[in-house]
Every structure is written in structure tokens, then in C-alpha cells.
Amino acid sequence: MTNPTPTAYDQVLYPNYTFPQTHPDRLASIARLYGMKPADITHCRVLELGCGDGNNIVPMAYALPQAQFVGLDIAAVPIQMGQARIAQLGLSNIQLQVADLGRLDLDLGEFDFIICHGIYSWVPAEVRASILAICQAHLAPQGVAYISYNAYPGCHLREVTRDMMRFHTRGITDENNRTAQARSLVKWLANSQVEETAYAAYLKEVDDRLDSKSNGALFHDDLADINQPFYFHEFASAAAQYGLQYLSEAVLADTQDHEFAPEVGAQLNAIGEQDPLAREQYLDFLKGRTFRQTLLCHHSVNLDRNLQSSALTELYVRSEAAPASVTPDIRGSTAEKFRSLSGAAIVTDTPLAKAAMFYLYENFPRFVPFAEMVMRAGAMLVELGAQEDAMEESGQDLAAVLLKTYCMGVTEVSTQPTPCELVPSQYPQASPLVRQQVREGVLVTSLFHTNIKVDGDLSRQLLLLLDGTRSRQDVAEIFTEILAAGAGKNLTPAATQERDVFVAALPEQFAPQFAVFARMGLLIA
């Protein structure tokens, strides 16, 4: 169904990003931990409601050529932009269509995964009902639906500044002026505080948040006529009316209580034994949750709320968590900490677990098959001369430890092997998707389905050259001419620093840069 009437999203484009937490691989991995049998993502069908220009779903279609993808959005301009990108990439496994989710009359068929990110809280009640009805009617029996929404109690605070910004900008019709005035109001309020109160701290936090928020996001999120948060129990109850049950959160760590004292966790678990949904609501009270990314499945699915660590043995694992100690005691009984760049950490004194974490760290960003990880960790202990009792630990013991690390955000799991080349070839090739995106801006999508910011002009030029037809020597010769042409020009400090890095890398034919691109997931050869 086309919509000839321009929408606010046609007039003010919403910034669309890649959302790793929506990828079918993430949804399938979590579903397996709860005892479900989701579809193989390599041949699945995916529907995204409110897809915008396709920045989230198009990279999925590129990376999974045998799967099928459909994206729907009410705004025609973003859809047209996405269709142009699809045509340029030559993708035949994805369709983007203009459609009103509140009056959907398309013959969609069945989908293994349904994604609805950043839509539910910003549409009228009848459209929210339609979103849930679509999930009920079109989700496969073992399918998973992802729906994100603003949440209480945390959003009670956000509504304070939202109401003030909407009052201050009432009557302003120009979008740019309206967002500018909203920012100015919050900055004035924050800077006018003279006492260190909770209110002053809150205003400072909002001011800082708005400084990093685009005009499109501010206009459509904070200043929108509709921005309706929900308590978790309200959302779960609404989903239940359409035969859908709560599965988990798309970020499994969000369901955990490890940041609280052990007695608090025990109290939550006692609540959860009686009512798992009540536990989630009390967890929101504890965390002051402002946003949820909830996974749903059909009520007919039998879920095992005791997460199945055995499911990990069929998956692939990776971790960037580095040992905190310069010389970690892998083979002994000393407790060692492994900490990721995000700050998430795990402490373990189990030799096999320590060896496994160390092996994952040395192989990052590669996704390692579970069986390989167990074998390599055991071999490492043998080489280190570990005691015999350390070798008695089993793969199942290790799976239980790794489940904890996954729940804490220290490790990642996947149903598939590493999706990109980590060792650049003599003819390096950036993915066509990356080369297309780098022509349009600084944000590209990796084959790990993450956002990568490519700030430097020279870095973008280098990626454009990597089409698989040029050898490393060819690229080095072309860049020698590019650098020579730019010599003597006035450059910003950042551009000067980037140029110096490239000059230093020329003797190595840019091997360091290619290695960085590979680790980011930007190369297919």
C-alpha cells in the first residue's frame, strides 16, 4: 500500500543506523538458550516494520544472500533511498515497500524473525495493536519477534524535559528552529542551576545527551506528538492478548542482576520462581529502566526459563576480554579477571575456563567453534604442565562458565562462523556495501552488523580503492600519488595525523591499515 501523503519522516529524515541487537543471528542464539528451535538464519525470512531507508535490514540481506527480507515503512522518501541502494548493490533477496502498519493489507506470508525497532512508543494505540497483530499472524511457530519501546519508571524523568521542550517550542513550525530552541532551553535550564541538586544533575545529563543527538532524532523522539512509554507488565499484557509471550531481552545482560548485591539477586530470583514476568518488572524498578528491547514468541512455545548452557556447545564464541594480569596464572588455581573494553568483566579460577578465555582473546574478532575452543584450551593446559585434576573439567563445565560470561556481556555467541576475512589477501577487497556507504558518509556497516565510523578522508579513499582488482603494490602506488598531491596543503591536526600514519605505512604497503579493516569486519578478501 503506497501512501501519497508526505509524512513528518519524509520532511525530516530520521537517522537510521545498524542495530546489532536486531540481527536474526542474535535472536536465534538467544532463542536456543531458552530451548527454542529457531530457523537457520542462512535461509530464514525476516520482516522489519518501520525500516526507514533500510540501513538496518539491507546489510543483513547483503550478508545472508540465501535468506529473504522485507522492509515496510510509511515514509516514501526513505523507502526510495533504500530501494536505490538495493539496486546499486544488485540484491535480489530484499524488498522495501511503503505501507501503513495500521492498515496493512499485504499478503506477507510467514517470517522466522520480525523486527520493530523504535516504532512502538511513537505510534497511536491502533498502530501498536496492529504491530502485535502482525506478529501474531505472520510469525513462524518457532519464530522470534523483536519490539523495542520506551519504558517506565525511567522515562518518568525524561518526560520532565520532554514536556518543557514541547511547551517552549509550541507554535514553531520550522523543524530546524524547533530543535534549536529545544536545545537552547535545556542548556539554559542546566546552566542556570546554582545548587548541586538532583534536579541540576539531571538537567546536566539531559543537556549532555542532547549535544550528541541529531536534529532528526530529537525532532522525532523527544518532540514528537506521541511518545508513550510503558511499564514492562503493560507491554507483556498487551502482547499476551495476541497470543505472544515474553522470551527475553535482545541484550541478555539486561535480564541479569549482577550489578546488585547478592541478597538482591536472591530476592529477585525468589520472585521469578513464582512469576518470571514480575521479576522483570521489579528489575526495571531497580534499574530505573528507560528503554526495552523485548523478544516475543508464540504462547504455544514451551520455554525453559533455566537457560540451557548445553546450547552453547553448538554455537560459535568470541570475546575481546583481556586478562587483567600481565602474566595470568592459566594453569593454577589463582582467580584471574578478564575485562572487555566496555567494562564488563568475569573472574574465574577454573583452569579450563581461564585457558578458553585467553584463547578467545588471542583470536578476537574471530568466532571460534565451541569444540575448537575446548580442544585448544585443553592443549594450552597440557603445554603449560597443568595438574591432572585441572584436566578433569569437561566441555559442559566450560559451557556453564561461558553462559555466565555471555549473560554478563563478556562474550558473544553466534550460530554462524566468522562472516568476514580476517587475513587480508594480496588483492584486498572491502565489501561492496562498505564501499557504497563510504561514498555517502562516515558511517559504514561491518559484516559483524556493527556501526563503524570512518572519520579520515584518506581512510575512506583507501576503502574505495579496495575493490579486489588492485594488489597491495597497486594501492601503495596510487596512494603515493594521492599523498604527493596533498603535500603542502593546509590540513587540520586530525588530517595531518592521518596523513603521517599513511606515509609511515607506505613501506609496508598499508599492511597495518588492511589488518585494522579486517578486524573491523570490513573486508571480504
PyMOL commands that set and color helices and strands:
alter all, ss='L'
color gray80, all
select helices_A, chain A and resi 8-11+20-22+24-33+41-43+57-63+76-89+101-103+120-122+125-138+154-168+175-191+198-211+215-222+232-240+252-255+262-274+276-287+309-314+351-363+370-383+388-392+395-407+432-440+457-465+472-485+493-508+511-520
alter helices_A, ss='H'
color red, helices_A
select strands_A, chain A and resi 45-49+68-73+94-98+111-116+139-150+244-249+291-298+316-318+322-323+336-339+345-348+368-369+412-414+443-445+451-453
alter strands_A, ss='S'
color yellow, strands_A
deselect
rebuild
show_as cartoon
